[in-house]
Amino acid sequence: MTYLVSYRPPTDDSGVLALACQFARSEAGTVHALTVVPRGWETSAGSATDGEFETWAAEEGEASARAALELLADEPDVTAEATWVTGRSVPAAITDQAEKLGATLIVVGSGNDGPEGRIAVSSKTDRLLHSSPVPVALAPRGYRPAPGSKITRVTLAFRDDDITWKLLDDVADICRRVGAELRLLTVALKHRTMVTSPVRNDEDLVFAKLVEQVKGAQVEALEHLYKHDGLSATVDLARGSTWAEALGGIEWADGDVLVVGSSRTHKLANVFLGSGGAKIVRNSPVPVIVVP
């Protein structure tokens, strides 16, 4: 397996490399750090300026690859390599290299501009999520797992729809293979009301009914998972008036990752235009894997 990491210092947080190493320890594979540097405009005759730009780009690529290898040297139990390529589109170059390397997973960071401990989706990451043919893992800014750690629990954002039911068996197989626990998590939001008290009571009844339906679907999913021998599976319900409150109100631990599925029909166009999937990604305190 190859875990392809998009990395370019100093704009990228080194936590993205640590996350890739966690994956590589959990299910043996190679971490491949990739830097994409700008490609110059092609001309018929070339110029001194073109040559200077190409020299600069090559130096930037080599320096970035060296920096990645220096950081990866702190993970001696992980097989790692680092390269660089040129490209006019970073997402396109990454997906092209993922195809060439047969990458299992693309791992990206949150840069240095987002909130500490949360995932920031840049414009380049957004385009990558729309176009990647393989799952993309996103590391929160400042992500620092314990040295030598593995993925010990996978939390699947369970919405009781066709997308997550299709994911369920795949995620369960991975968890059983790597010895990780599987947790099914559903978020139930209770929005603050702005109306009169009699209607508020009706809203309470509606919310209670929602919770009842969620728990029923979770029980059905657990029964479905019984066929996976040796799998440890639990369920959890995150409640709150906001996504941040709901996700922040449940227990998270080192070695946790959160998996979110997206529709092949709609790709990620709807996920990143304000839907629940996008809000889960942006409010998750742990790394998130987005599955196309």
Buried (B, 14 or more C-beta within 10 A) or exposed (E): EBBBBBBBBEEBBBBBBBBBBBBBBBBEBBBBBBBBBBBBEEEEEEEEEBEEBBEEBEEBBBBBBEBBBEBBEEBEEBBBBBBBBBBEBBBBBBBBBBEEBEBBBBBBBBBEEBEEBBBBBBEBBBBBBBBBEBBBBBBBBBBBBEEEBBBBBBBBBBBBEEBBBEBBEEBBEBBBEBBBBBBBBBBBBBEEBEEEEEEEEEBEEEBEEBBEEBBEBBEEBBEBBEEBEEBBBEBBBBBBEBBBBBBBEBEBEBBBBBBBBBBEEEBBEBBBEEBBBBBBBBBBBBBBBBBB
